[in-house]
Amino acid sequence: MLIEPVHTIRAIQGGDPIDILISNSSGLPIYEQICRQVKAQIMDGTLSAGEALPSMRALAKELHLSVITVQRAYEDLTRDGFIETVSGKGSFVAAQNREFIREERLREAEGLLQRAAELGRSSGIPLEKLTGILALFYEEGD
């Protein structure tokens, strides 16, 4: 089994390192892998509002990627409201409001539920059985 390295880079202007794992065997484009991992670290509090992110060039160099790939990831993160870029100063984690984070989590849950519905349908599992399983898992969290 081939284990791919975790690339760690320390944000310029201080801050905690961010860990990004690039998998060549993933079905996701590399820029999407970066986006998902940075979003996850912001949403779980690993990266906090106002924290400096590595420059596009520094991250590209550390991960041995094209600057264009990292630029695409940063553009998507900016578009989705996760980071802000200040000309001449760099990119920073944007201040997040609770509703935005809740909406992002809901979107993630919808995707997982869609996959579960497709699997259930293709396997002949009745909807009532799937909803019962979901209810059981949901209540276990209490």
Secondary structure, 3 states (H helix, E strand, C coil): CCCCCEEEEECCCCCCEEEEECCCCCCCCHHHHHHHHHHHHHHCCCCCCCCECCCHHHHHHHHCCCHHHHHHHHHHHHHCCCEEEECCCEEEECCCCHHHHHHHHHHHHHHHHHHHHHHHHHHCCCHHHHHHHHHHHHHHCC
